[in-house]
Amino acid sequence: MWEVERILNKQWIQGKDKYLVRWKGFTAESDTWKGKKNLKNTKEAVKEYEKEYQQGIEDVRQQEREEETFRRGELPG
């Protein structure tokens, strides 16, 4: 059985969430898209990816707010 090293990306493919999986001991050439139901034994990897993904979204939104404030000529903080 192949072991997941980490989840690299997520996309909506054919009406379902699919995760790009890096397999432990393999290179990027072996990365594959798998549905969540095919990753039942790797809930921690999916959970960690979702946490990182959400944090990335929040970081981008914060940066956008700061840039908008700067464009209006206001001082940050």
N, CA, C and O atoms as a Maestro MAE file, in Angstrom:
{
 s_m_m2io_version
 :::
 2.0.0
}

f_m_ct {
 s_m_title
 :::
 protein
 m_atom[308] {
  # First column is atom index #
  i_m_mmod_type
  r_m_x_coord
  r_m_y_coord
  r_m_z_coord
  i_m_residue_number
  s_m_chain_name
  s_m_pdb_residue_name
  s_m_pdb_atom_name
  i_m_atomic_number
  :::
  1 25 0.833 -1.190 0.000 1 A "MET " " N  " 7
  2 3 0.000 0.000 0.000 1 A "MET " " CA " 6
  3 2 0.879 1.255 0.000 1 A "MET " " C  " 6
  4 15 1.861 1.338 0.738 1 A "MET " " O  " 8
  5 25 0.524 2.196 -0.810 2 A "TRP " " N  " 7
  6 3 1.288 3.441 -0.903 2 A "TRP " " CA " 6
  7 2 0.959 4.330 0.291 2 A "TRP " " C  " 6
  8 15 -0.169 4.340 0.783 2 A "TRP " " O  " 8
  9 25 1.962 5.073 0.746 3 A "GLU " " N  " 7
  10 3 1.776 5.961 1.893 3 A "GLU " " CA " 6
  11 2 1.860 7.416 1.418 3 A "GLU " " C  " 6
  12 15 2.744 7.777 0.642 3 A "GLU " " O  " 8
  13 25 0.935 8.231 1.891 4 A "VAL " " N  " 7
  14 3 0.916 9.639 1.530 4 A "VAL " " CA " 6
  15 2 2.007 10.381 2.295 4 A "VAL " " C  " 6
  16 15 2.096 10.292 3.520 4 A "VAL " " O  " 8
  17 25 2.837 11.117 1.548 5 A "GLU " " N  " 7
  18 3 3.832 11.984 2.193 5 A "GLU " " CA " 6
  19 2 3.174 13.287 2.594 5 A "GLU " " C  " 6
  20 15 3.311 13.747 3.728 5 A "GLU " " O  " 8
  21 25 2.443 13.887 1.632 6 A "ARG " " N  " 7
  22 3 1.697 15.111 1.927 6 A "ARG " " CA " 6
  23 2 0.746 15.440 0.792 6 A "ARG " " C  " 6
  24 15 0.888 14.938 -0.323 6 A "ARG " " O  " 8
  25 25 -0.222 16.288 1.090 7 A "ILE " " N  " 7
  26 3 -1.161 16.804 0.097 7 A "ILE " " CA " 6
  27 2 -0.577 18.108 -0.427 7 A "ILE " " C  " 6
  28 15 -0.186 18.975 0.355 7 A "ILE " " O  " 8
  29 25 -0.517 18.249 -1.752 8 A "LEU " " N  " 7
  30 3 0.121 19.412 -2.362 8 A "LEU " " CA " 6
  31 2 -0.861 20.468 -2.852 8 A "LEU " " C  " 6
  32 15 -0.538 21.656 -2.873 8 A "LEU " " O  " 8
  33 25 -2.061 20.041 -3.246 9 A "ASN " " N  " 7
  34 3 -2.999 20.975 -3.851 9 A "ASN " " CA " 6
  35 2 -4.398 20.368 -3.795 9 A "ASN " " C  " 6
  36 15 -4.576 19.194 -3.470 9 A "ASN " " O  " 8
  37 25 -5.381 21.201 -4.120 10 A "LYS " " N  " 7
  38 3 -6.773 20.750 -4.147 10 A "LYS " " CA " 6
  39 2 -7.462 21.432 -5.316 10 A "LYS " " C  " 6
  40 15 -7.248 22.618 -5.564 10 A "LYS " " O  " 8
  41 25 -8.287 20.683 -6.032 11 A "GLN " " N  " 7
  42 3 -9.057 21.242 -7.143 11 A "GLN " " CA " 6
  43 2 -10.441 20.616 -7.164 11 A "GLN " " C  " 6
  44 15 -10.667 19.529 -6.633 11 A "GLN " " O  " 8
  45 25 -11.350 21.330 -7.788 12 A "TRP " " N  " 7
  46 3 -12.706 20.826 -8.017 12 A "TRP " " CA " 6
  47 2 -12.670 20.173 -9.388 12 A "TRP " " C  " 6
  48 15 -12.585 20.867 -10.402 12 A "TRP " " O  " 8
  49 25 -12.736 18.837 -9.434 13 A "ILE " " N  " 7
  50 3 -12.641 18.093 -10.686 13 A "ILE " " CA " 6
  51 2 -13.856 17.186 -10.805 13 A "ILE " " C  " 6
  52 15 -14.136 16.389 -9.910 13 A "ILE " " O  " 8
  53 25 -14.570 17.311 -11.907 14 A "GLN " " N  " 7
  54 3 -15.753 16.494 -12.171 14 A "GLN " " CA " 6
  55 2 -16.739 16.508 -11.006 14 A "GLN " " C  " 6
  56 15 -17.297 15.476 -10.632 14 A "GLN " " O  " 8
  57 25 -16.943 17.698 -10.440 15 A "GLY " " N  " 7
  58 3 -17.938 17.872 -9.387 15 A "GLY " " CA " 6
  59 2 -17.520 17.416 -8.004 15 A "GLY " " C  " 6
  60 15 -18.358 17.318 -7.107 15 A "GLY " " O  " 8
  61 25 -16.217 17.129 -7.810 16 A "LYS " " N  " 7
  62 3 -15.758 16.667 -6.501 16 A "LYS " " CA " 6
  63 2 -14.408 17.280 -6.174 16 A "LYS " " C  " 6
  64 15 -13.625 17.617 -7.061 16 A "LYS " " O  " 8
  65 25 -14.151 17.418 -4.858 17 A "ASP " " N  " 7
  66 3 -12.826 17.849 -4.420 17 A "ASP " " CA " 6
  67 2 -11.828 16.729 -4.688 17 A "ASP " " C  " 6
  68 15 -12.062 15.574 -4.335 17 A "ASP " " O  " 8
  69 25 -10.712 17.087 -5.318 18 A "LYS " " N  " 7
  70 3 -9.621 16.142 -5.544 18 A "LYS " " CA " 6
  71 2 -8.353 16.747 -4.967 18 A "LYS " " C  " 6
  72 15 -8.138 17.957 -5.036 18 A "LYS " " O  " 8
  73 25 -7.528 15.899 -4.403 19 A "TYR " " N  " 7
  74 3 -6.281 16.335 -3.773 19 A "TYR " " CA " 6
  75 2 -5.094 15.790 -4.546 19 A "TYR " " C  " 6
  76 15 -5.075 14.624 -4.942 19 A "TYR " " O  " 8
  77 25 -4.101 16.650 -4.755 20 A "LEU " " N  " 7
  78 3 -2.869 16.221 -5.408 20 A "LEU " " CA " 6
  79 2 -1.963 15.624 -4.337 20 A "LEU " " C  " 6
  80 15 -1.561 16.313 -3.399 20 A "LEU " " O  " 8
  81 25 -1.649 14.350 -4.480 21 A "VAL " " N  " 7
  82 3 -0.943 13.600 -3.460 21 A "VAL " " CA " 6
  83 2 0.505 13.345 -3.867 21 A "VAL " " C  " 6
  84 15 0.785 12.909 -4.983 21 A "VAL " " O  " 8
  85 25 1.432 13.629 -2.927 22 A "ARG " " N  " 7
  86 3 2.825 13.222 -3.084 22 A "ARG " " CA " 6
  87 2 2.995 11.946 -2.286 22 A "ARG " " C  " 6
  88 15 2.754 11.921 -1.079 22 A "ARG " " O  " 8
  89 25 3.408 10.895 -2.956 23 A "TRP " " N  " 7
  90 3 3.556 9.591 -2.318 23 A "TRP " " CA " 6
  91 2 4.937 9.460 -1.690 23 A "TRP " " C  " 6
  92 15 5.943 9.824 -2.299 23 A "TRP " " O  " 8
  93 25 4.978 8.942 -0.481 24 A "LYS " " N  " 7
  94 3 6.226 8.774 0.254 24 A "LYS " " CA " 6
  95 2 7.175 7.858 -0.525 24 A "LYS " " C  " 6
  96 15 6.813 6.756 -0.937 24 A "LYS " " O  " 8
  97 25 8.408 8.359 -0.709 25 A "GLY " " N  " 7
  98 3 9.417 7.583 -1.421 25 A "GLY " " CA " 6
  99 2 9.390 7.763 -2.927 25 A "GLY " " C  " 6
  100 15 10.162 7.121 -3.640 25 A "GLY " " O  " 8
  101 25 8.504 8.634 -3.429 26 A "PHE " " N  " 7
  102 3 8.387 8.856 -4.859 26 A "PHE " " CA " 6
  103 2 8.624 10.328 -5.183 26 A "PHE " " C  " 6
  104 15 8.552 11.185 -4.302 26 A "PHE " " O  " 8
  105 25 8.904 10.612 -6.440 27 A "THR " " N  " 7
  106 3 9.153 11.981 -6.894 27 A "THR " " CA " 6
  107 2 7.858 12.619 -7.387 27 A "THR " " C  " 6
  108 15 6.802 11.987 -7.405 27 A "THR " " O  " 8
  109 25 7.963 13.884 -7.786 28 A "ALA " " N  " 7
  110 3 6.808 14.634 -8.287 28 A "ALA " " CA " 6
  111 2 6.178 13.967 -9.508 28 A "ALA " " C  " 6
  112 15 4.985 14.140 -9.758 28 A "ALA " " O  " 8
  113 25 6.948 13.223 -10.256 29 A "GLU " " N  " 7
  114 3 6.417 12.547 -11.443 29 A "GLU " " CA " 6
  115 2 5.325 11.540 -11.086 29 A "GLU " " C  " 6
  116 15 4.498 11.193 -11.929 29 A "GLU " " O  " 8
  117 25 5.322 11.078 -9.852 30 A "SER " " N  " 7
  118 3 4.332 10.089 -9.407 30 A "SER " " CA " 6
  119 2 3.145 10.708 -8.683 30 A "SER " " C  " 6
  120 15 2.255 9.982 -8.240 30 A "SER " " O  " 8
  121 25 3.109 12.040 -8.552 31 A "ASP " " N  " 7
  122 3 1.984 12.712 -7.895 31 A "ASP " " CA " 6
  123 2 0.701 12.401 -8.655 31 A "ASP " " C  " 6
  124 15 0.693 12.375 -9.886 31 A "ASP " " O  " 8
  125 25 -0.382 12.167 -7.922 32 A "THR " " N  " 7
  126 3 -1.668 11.866 -8.553 32 A "THR " " CA " 6
  127 2 -2.801 12.594 -7.846 32 A "THR " " C  " 6
  128 15 -2.703 12.927 -6.665 32 A "THR " " O  " 8
  129 25 -3.878 12.835 -8.584 33 A "TRP " " N  " 7
  130 3 -5.088 13.439 -8.035 33 A "TRP " " CA " 6
  131 2 -5.969 12.337 -7.497 33 A "TRP " " C  " 6
  132 15 -6.277 11.382 -8.210 33 A "TRP " " O  " 8
  133 25 -6.383 12.460 -6.233 34 A "LYS " " N  " 7
  134 3 -7.242 11.464 -5.597 34 A "LYS " " CA " 6
  135 2 -8.409 12.148 -4.903 34 A "LYS " " C  " 6
  136 15 -8.265 13.238 -4.349 34 A "LYS " " O  " 8
  137 25 -9.559 11.499 -4.939 35 A "GLY " " N  " 7
  138 3 -10.727 12.000 -4.237 35 A "GLY " " CA " 6
  139 2 -10.605 11.754 -2.743 35 A "GLY " " C  " 6
  140 15 -9.866 10.874 -2.301 35 A "GLY " " O  " 8
  141 25 -11.337 12.540 -1.977 36 A "LYS " " N  " 7
  142 3 -11.283 12.442 -0.516 36 A "LYS " " CA " 6
  143 2 -11.642 11.038 -0.030 36 A "LYS " " C  " 6
  144 15 -11.056 10.543 0.933 36 A "LYS " " O  " 8
  145 25 -12.599 10.402 -0.691 37 A "LYS " " N  " 7
  146 3 -12.996 9.068 -0.239 37 A "LYS " " CA " 6
  147 2 -11.893 8.044 -0.475 37 A "LYS " " C  " 6
  148 15 -11.875 7.001 0.178 37 A "LYS " " O  " 8
  149 25 -10.975 8.321 -1.397 38 A "ASN " " N  " 7
  150 3 -9.837 7.434 -1.634 38 A "ASN " " CA " 6
  151 2 -8.700 7.701 -0.652 38 A "ASN " " C  " 6
  152 15 -7.679 7.014 -0.679 38 A "ASN " " O  " 8
  153 25 -8.875 8.691 0.210 39 A "LEU " " N  " 7
  154 3 -7.830 9.056 1.156 39 A "LEU " " CA " 6
  155 2 -8.284 8.840 2.598 39 A "LEU " " C  " 6
  156 15 -7.840 9.555 3.497 39 A "LEU " " O  " 8
  157 25 -9.142 7.887 2.823 40 A "LYS " " N  " 7
  158 3 -9.689 7.638 4.155 40 A "LYS " " CA " 6
  159 2 -8.607 7.370 5.194 40 A "LYS " " C  " 6
  160 15 -8.730 7.799 6.341 40 A "LYS " " O  " 8
  161 25 -7.567 6.678 4.810 41 A "ASN " " N  " 7
  162 3 -6.510 6.328 5.752 41 A "ASN " " CA " 6
  163 2 -5.522 7.465 5.976 41 A "ASN " " C  " 6
  164 15 -4.545 7.301 6.706 41 A "ASN " " O  " 8
  165 25 -5.764 8.607 5.360 42 A "THR " " N  " 7
  166 3 -4.823 9.727 5.465 42 A "THR " " CA " 6
  167 2 -5.537 10.999 5.899 42 A "THR " " C  " 6
  168 15 -5.231 12.086 5.407 42 A "THR " " O  " 8
  169 25 -6.474 10.870 6.806 43 A "LYS " " N  " 7
  170 3 -7.260 12.020 7.258 43 A "LYS " " CA " 6
  171 2 -6.363 13.130 7.811 43 A "LYS " " C  " 6
  172 15 -6.659 14.310 7.627 43 A "LYS " " O  " 8
  173 25 -5.273 12.764 8.483 44 A "GLU " " N  " 7
  174 3 -4.373 13.774 9.044 44 A "GLU " " CA " 6
  175 2 -3.725 14.615 7.942 44 A "GLU " " C  " 6
  176 15 -3.605 15.831 8.083 44 A "GLU " " O  " 8
  177 25 -3.311 13.980 6.856 45 A "ALA " " N  " 7
  178 3 -2.680 14.714 5.748 45 A "ALA " " CA " 6
  179 2 -3.681 15.687 5.122 45 A "ALA " " C  " 6
  180 15 -3.333 16.828 4.817 45 A "ALA " " O  " 8
  181 25 -4.915 15.237 4.934 46 A "VAL " " N  " 7
  182 3 -5.961 16.103 4.376 46 A "VAL " " CA " 6
  183 2 -6.251 17.242 5.349 46 A "VAL " " C  " 6
  184 15 -6.371 18.395 4.935 46 A "VAL " " O  " 8
  185 25 -6.364 16.931 6.622 47 A "LYS " " N  " 7
  186 3 -6.650 17.943 7.643 47 A "LYS " " CA " 6
  187 2 -5.536 18.999 7.679 47 A "LYS " " C  " 6
  188 15 -5.818 20.195 7.751 47 A "LYS " " O  " 8
  189 25 -4.293 18.564 7.629 48 A "GLU " " N  " 7
  190 3 -3.154 19.492 7.645 48 A "GLU " " CA " 6
  191 2 -3.160 20.385 6.404 48 A "GLU " " C  " 6
  192 15 -2.908 21.586 6.501 48 A "GLU " " O  " 8
  193 25 -3.450 19.796 5.233 49 A "TYR " " N  " 7
  194 3 -3.527 20.598 4.015 49 A "TYR " " CA " 6
  195 2 -4.627 21.645 4.137 49 A "TYR " " C  " 6
  196 15 -4.405 22.815 3.823 49 A "TYR " " O  " 8
  197 25 -5.802 21.242 4.586 50 A "GLU " " N  " 7
  198 3 -6.926 22.180 4.718 50 A "GLU " " CA " 6
  199 2 -6.569 23.323 5.669 50 A "GLU " " C  " 6
  200 15 -6.927 24.472 5.414 50 A "GLU " " O  " 8
  201 25 -5.876 23.021 6.748 51 A "LYS " " N  " 7
  202 3 -5.456 24.043 7.713 51 A "LYS " " CA " 6
  203 2 -4.482 25.031 7.051 51 A "LYS " " C  " 6
  204 15 -4.630 26.244 7.201 51 A "LYS " " O  " 8
  205 25 -3.490 24.511 6.321 52 A "GLU " " N  " 7
  206 3 -2.519 25.368 5.628 52 A "GLU " " CA " 6
  207 2 -3.208 26.200 4.550 52 A "GLU " " C  " 6
  208 15 -2.901 27.380 4.380 52 A "GLU " " O  " 8
  209 25 -4.141 25.582 3.821 53 A "TYR " " N  " 7
  210 3 -4.874 26.259 2.753 53 A "TYR " " CA " 6
  211 2 -5.678 27.427 3.320 53 A "TYR " " C  " 6
  212 15 -5.644 28.529 2.774 53 A "TYR " " O  " 8
  213 25 -6.393 27.188 4.403 54 A "GLN " " N  " 7
  214 3 -7.200 28.238 5.037 54 A "GLN " " CA " 6
  215 2 -6.313 29.368 5.547 54 A "GLN " " C  " 6
  216 15 -6.654 30.540 5.393 54 A "GLN " " O  " 8
  217 25 -5.176 29.024 6.152 55 A "GLN " " N  " 7
  218 3 -4.257 30.054 6.638 55 A "GLN " " CA " 6
  219 2 -3.734 30.888 5.471 55 A "GLN " " C  " 6
  220 15 -3.590 32.104 5.597 55 A "GLN " " O  " 8
  221 25 -3.451 30.253 4.351 56 A "GLY " " N  " 7
  222 3 -2.989 30.976 3.161 56 A "GLY " " CA " 6
  223 2 -4.026 31.963 2.664 56 A "GLY " " C  " 6
  224 15 -3.686 33.082 2.280 56 A "GLY " " O  " 8
  225 25 -5.294 31.556 2.667 57 A "ILE " " N  " 7
  226 3 -6.375 32.452 2.252 57 A "ILE " " CA " 6
  227 2 -6.452 33.653 3.190 57 A "ILE " " C  " 6
  228 15 -6.579 34.792 2.740 57 A "ILE " " O  " 8
  229 25 -6.377 33.398 4.480 58 A "GLU " " N  " 7
  230 3 -6.441 34.484 5.457 58 A "GLU " " CA " 6
  231 2 -5.249 35.432 5.300 58 A "GLU " " C  " 6
  232 15 -5.411 36.646 5.432 58 A "GLU " " O  " 8
  233 25 -4.066 34.901 5.024 59 A "ASP " " N  " 7
  234 3 -2.881 35.736 4.814 59 A "ASP " " CA " 6
  235 2 -3.054 36.643 3.600 59 A "ASP " " C  " 6
  236 15 -2.697 37.820 3.648 59 A "ASP " " O  " 8
  237 25 -3.601 36.101 2.510 60 A "VAL " " N  " 7
  238 3 -3.815 36.893 1.290 60 A "VAL " " CA " 6
  239 2 -4.836 37.994 1.553 60 A "VAL " " C  " 6
  240 15 -4.642 39.132 1.127 60 A "VAL " " O  " 8
  241 25 -5.916 37.666 2.249 61 A "ARG " " N  " 7
  242 3 -6.939 38.686 2.560 61 A "ARG " " CA " 6
  243 2 -6.364 39.807 3.419 61 A "ARG " " C  " 6
  244 15 -6.670 40.978 3.196 61 A "ARG " " O  " 8
  245 25 -5.534 39.458 4.399 62 A "GLN " " N  " 7
  246 3 -4.907 40.473 5.247 62 A "GLN " " CA " 6
  247 2 -3.998 41.371 4.413 62 A "GLN " " C  " 6
  248 15 -4.002 42.591 4.579 62 A "GLN " " O  " 8
  249 25 -3.223 40.769 3.523 63 A "GLN " " N  " 7
  250 3 -2.329 41.551 2.664 63 A "GLN " " CA " 6
  251 2 -3.133 42.492 1.765 63 A "GLN " " C  " 6
  252 15 -2.740 43.642 1.572 63 A "GLN " " O  " 8
  253 25 -4.245 42.020 1.219 64 A "GLU " " N  " 7
  254 3 -5.093 42.862 0.381 64 A "GLU " " CA " 6
  255 2 -5.649 44.039 1.171 64 A "GLU " " C  " 6
  256 15 -5.700 45.155 0.654 64 A "GLU " " O  " 8
  257 25 -6.068 43.811 2.422 65 A "ARG " " N  " 7
  258 3 -6.585 44.905 3.261 65 A "ARG " " CA " 6
  259 2 -5.490 45.938 3.521 65 A "ARG " " C  " 6
  260 15 -5.744 47.142 3.468 65 A "ARG " " O  " 8
  261 25 -4.284 45.473 3.798 66 A "GLU " " N  " 7
  262 3 -3.173 46.390 4.058 66 A "GLU " " CA " 6
  263 2 -2.826 47.203 2.812 66 A "GLU " " C  " 6
  264 15 -2.544 48.398 2.906 66 A "GLU " " O  " 8
  265 25 -2.846 46.556 1.647 67 A "GLU " " N  " 7
  266 3 -2.547 47.270 0.398 67 A "GLU " " CA " 6
  267 2 -3.623 48.310 0.093 67 A "GLU " " C  " 6
  268 15 -3.302 49.400 -0.381 67 A "GLU " " O  " 8
  269 25 -4.881 47.998 0.353 68 A "GLU " " N  " 7
  270 3 -5.970 48.941 0.124 68 A "GLU " " CA " 6
  271 2 -5.824 50.150 1.045 68 A "GLU " " C  " 6
  272 15 -6.027 51.287 0.621 68 A "GLU " " O  " 8
  273 25 -5.476 49.906 2.286 69 A "THR " " N  " 7
  274 3 -5.252 50.998 3.235 69 A "THR " " CA " 6
  275 2 -4.123 51.889 2.738 69 A "THR " " C  " 6
  276 15 -4.233 53.114 2.795 69 A "THR " " O  " 8
  277 25 -3.058 51.302 2.261 70 A "PHE " " N  " 7
  278 3 -1.907 52.054 1.755 70 A "PHE " " CA " 6
  279 2 -2.302 52.884 0.528 70 A "PHE " " C  " 6
  280 15 -1.882 54.035 0.403 70 A "PHE " " O  " 8
  281 25 -3.107 52.311 -0.382 71 A "ARG " " N  " 7
  282 3 -3.542 53.043 -1.585 71 A "ARG " " CA " 6
  283 2 -4.376 54.263 -1.226 71 A "ARG " " C  " 6
  284 15 -4.335 55.278 -1.921 71 A "ARG " " O  " 8
  285 25 -5.131 54.161 -0.140 72 A "ARG " " N  " 7
  286 3 -5.952 55.296 0.279 72 A "ARG " " CA " 6
  287 2 -5.119 56.354 0.990 72 A "ARG " " C  " 6
  288 15 -5.630 57.418 1.337 72 A "ARG " " O  " 8
  289 25 -3.851 56.068 1.206 73 A "GLY " " N  " 7
  290 3 -2.974 57.039 1.837 73 A "GLY " " CA " 6
  291 2 -2.969 57.008 3.345 73 A "GLY " " C  " 6
  292 15 -2.422 57.902 3.991 73 A "GLY " " O  " 8
  293 25 -3.571 55.988 3.904 74 A "GLU " " N  " 7
  294 3 -3.605 55.885 5.360 74 A "GLU " " CA " 6
  295 2 -2.342 55.164 5.851 74 A "GLU " " C  " 6
  296 15 -1.740 54.354 5.146 74 A "GLU " " O  " 8
  297 25 -1.984 55.488 7.054 75 A "LEU " " N  " 7
  298 3 -0.850 54.794 7.662 75 A "LEU " " CA " 6
  299 2 -1.334 53.483 8.257 75 A "LEU " " C  " 6
  300 15 -2.406 53.433 8.859 75 A "LEU " " O  " 8
  301 25 -0.547 52.410 8.094 76 A "PRO " " N  " 7
  302 3 -0.963 51.133 8.685 76 A "PRO " " CA " 6
  303 2 -1.021 51.199 10.200 76 A "PRO " " C  " 6
  304 15 -0.279 51.948 10.834 76 A "PRO " " O  " 8
  305 25 -1.932 50.389 10.779 77 A "GLY " " N  " 7
  306 3 -2.041 50.270 12.236 77 A "GLY " " CA " 6
  307 2 -2.734 51.396 12.814 77 A "GLY " " C  " 6
  308 15 -2.911 51.453 14.031 77 A "GLY " " O  " 8
  :::
 }
 m_bond[307] {
  # First column is bond index #
  i_m_from
  i_m_to
  i_m_order
  :::
  1 1 2 1
  2 2 3 1
  3 3 4 2
  4 3 5 1
  5 5 6 1
  6 6 7 1
  7 7 8 2
  8 7 9 1
  9 9 10 1
  10 10 11 1
  11 11 12 2
  12 11 13 1
  13 13 14 1
  14 14 15 1
  15 15 16 2
  16 15 17 1
  17 17 18 1
  18 18 19 1
  19 19 20 2
  20 19 21 1
  21 21 22 1
  22 22 23 1
  23 23 24 2
  24 23 25 1
  25 25 26 1
  26 26 27 1
  27 27 28 2
  28 27 29 1
  29 29 30 1
  30 30 31 1
  31 31 32 2
  32 31 33 1
  33 33 34 1
  34 34 35 1
  35 35 36 2
  36 35 37 1
  37 37 38 1
  38 38 39 1
  39 39 40 2
  40 39 41 1
  41 41 42 1
  42 42 43 1
  43 43 44 2
  44 43 45 1
  45 45 46 1
  46 46 47 1
  47 47 48 2
  48 47 49 1
  49 49 50 1
  50 50 51 1
  51 51 52 2
  52 51 53 1
  53 53 54 1
  54 54 55 1
  55 55 56 2
  56 55 57 1
  57 57 58 1
  58 58 59 1
  59 59 60 2
  60 59 61 1
  61 61 62 1
  62 62 63 1
  63 63 64 2
  64 63 65 1
  65 65 66 1
  66 66 67 1
  67 67 68 2
  68 67 69 1
  69 69 70 1
  70 70 71 1
  71 71 72 2
  72 71 73 1
  73 73 74 1
  74 74 75 1
  75 75 76 2
  76 75 77 1
  77 77 78 1
  78 78 79 1
  79 79 80 2
  80 79 81 1
  81 81 82 1
  82 82 83 1
  83 83 84 2
  84 83 85 1
  85 85 86 1
  86 86 87 1
  87 87 88 2
  88 87 89 1
  89 89 90 1
  90 90 91 1
  91 91 92 2
  92 91 93 1
  93 93 94 1
  94 94 95 1
  95 95 96 2
  96 95 97 1
  97 97 98 1
  98 98 99 1
  99 99 100 2
  100 99 101 1
  101 101 102 1
  102 102 103 1
  103 103 104 2
  104 103 105 1
  105 105 106 1
  106 106 107 1
  107 107 108 2
  108 107 109 1
  109 109 110 1
  110 110 111 1
  111 111 112 2
  112 111 113 1
  113 113 114 1
  114 114 115 1
  115 115 116 2
  116 115 117 1
  117 117 118 1
  118 118 119 1
  119 119 120 2
  120 119 121 1
  121 121 122 1
  122 122 123 1
  123 123 124 2
  124 123 125 1
  125 125 126 1
  126 126 127 1
  127 127 128 2
  128 127 129 1
  129 129 130 1
  130 130 131 1
  131 131 132 2
  132 131 133 1
  133 133 134 1
  134 134 135 1
  135 135 136 2
  136 135 137 1
  137 137 138 1
  138 138 139 1
  139 139 140 2
  140 139 141 1
  141 141 142 1
  142 142 143 1
  143 143 144 2
  144 143 145 1
  145 145 146 1
  146 146 147 1
  147 147 148 2
  148 147 149 1
  149 149 150 1
  150 150 151 1
  151 151 152 2
  152 151 153 1
  153 153 154 1
  154 154 155 1
  155 155 156 2
  156 155 157 1
  157 157 158 1
  158 158 159 1
  159 159 160 2
  160 159 161 1
  161 161 162 1
  162 162 163 1
  163 163 164 2
  164 163 165 1
  165 165 166 1
  166 166 167 1
  167 167 168 2
  168 167 169 1
  169 169 170 1
  170 170 171 1
  171 171 172 2
  172 171 173 1
  173 173 174 1
  174 174 175 1
  175 175 176 2
  176 175 177 1
  177 177 178 1
  178 178 179 1
  179 179 180 2
  180 179 181 1
  181 181 182 1
  182 182 183 1
  183 183 184 2
  184 183 185 1
  185 185 186 1
  186 186 187 1
  187 187 188 2
  188 187 189 1
  189 189 190 1
  190 190 191 1
  191 191 192 2
  192 191 193 1
  193 193 194 1
  194 194 195 1
  195 195 196 2
  196 195 197 1
  197 197 198 1
  198 198 199 1
  199 199 200 2
  200 199 201 1
  201 201 202 1
  202 202 203 1
  203 203 204 2
  204 203 205 1
  205 205 206 1
  206 206 207 1
  207 207 208 2
  208 207 209 1
  209 209 210 1
  210 210 211 1
  211 211 212 2
  212 211 213 1
  213 213 214 1
  214 214 215 1
  215 215 216 2
  216 215 217 1
  217 217 218 1
  218 218 219 1
  219 219 220 2
  220 219 221 1
  221 221 222 1
  222 222 223 1
  223 223 224 2
  224 223 225 1
  225 225 226 1
  226 226 227 1
  227 227 228 2
  228 227 229 1
  229 229 230 1
  230 230 231 1
  231 231 232 2
  232 231 233 1
  233 233 234 1
  234 234 235 1
  235 235 236 2
  236 235 237 1
  237 237 238 1
  238 238 239 1
  239 239 240 2
  240 239 241 1
  241 241 242 1
  242 242 243 1
  243 243 244 2
  244 243 245 1
  245 245 246 1
  246 246 247 1
  247 247 248 2
  248 247 249 1
  249 249 250 1
  250 250 251 1
  251 251 252 2
  252 251 253 1
  253 253 254 1
  254 254 255 1
  255 255 256 2
  256 255 257 1
  257 257 258 1
  258 258 259 1
  259 259 260 2
  260 259 261 1
  261 261 262 1
  262 262 263 1
  263 263 264 2
  264 263 265 1
  265 265 266 1
  266 266 267 1
  267 267 268 2
  268 267 269 1
  269 269 270 1
  270 270 271 1
  271 271 272 2
  272 271 273 1
  273 273 274 1
  274 274 275 1
  275 275 276 2
  276 275 277 1
  277 277 278 1
  278 278 279 1
  279 279 280 2
  280 279 281 1
  281 281 282 1
  282 282 283 1
  283 283 284 2
  284 283 285 1
  285 285 286 1
  286 286 287 1
  287 287 288 2
  288 287 289 1
  289 289 290 1
  290 290 291 1
  291 291 292 2
  292 291 293 1
  293 293 294 1
  294 294 295 1
  295 295 296 2
  296 295 297 1
  297 297 298 1
  298 298 299 1
  299 299 300 2
  300 299 301 1
  301 301 302 1
  302 302 303 1
  303 303 304 2
  304 303 305 1
  305 305 306 1
  306 306 307 1
  307 307 308 2
  :::
 }
}
